[in-house]
């Protein structure tokens, strides 16, 4: 389990659990609760590599990042 401090988004941190490269759980602190629960459930069981590929580079409004992009950054630090 790792806690990643987010930057530039509404959520303040992301807790991620990986086991042998597979995402076991994701929990965002703050942010858009319903959307982030949906993202968390969608990536559970997915490889970290696949999730990074799908989420990396997503922007939120005029921001250069987003909660999904921050999740990709968290996963990158774990693999």
C-alpha positions, 0 to 999 in steps of 0.5 A: 500500500502506498499513499501518493500526495497529488498535485494540481487537483481537488483530491489531496492523496491517493492510496494504491495497493498493488500485488504483482503488478495488478491493482488491488485497490485505489482510494482517493481522498477528496475530489469528485467522490462518485467519479473517483469511485468509478475510476477506482472500481474500473482499474481494480484488477487491471495491470498498473501498466495498462492503467497508466497507458489509459489514464496518463495525460488526461486533463481536467478543465484548463488544468494540465493534470487530472485525478486520473492522470495523478493516479497514473503518476502514482502507479509509475512510482510503484512499478 
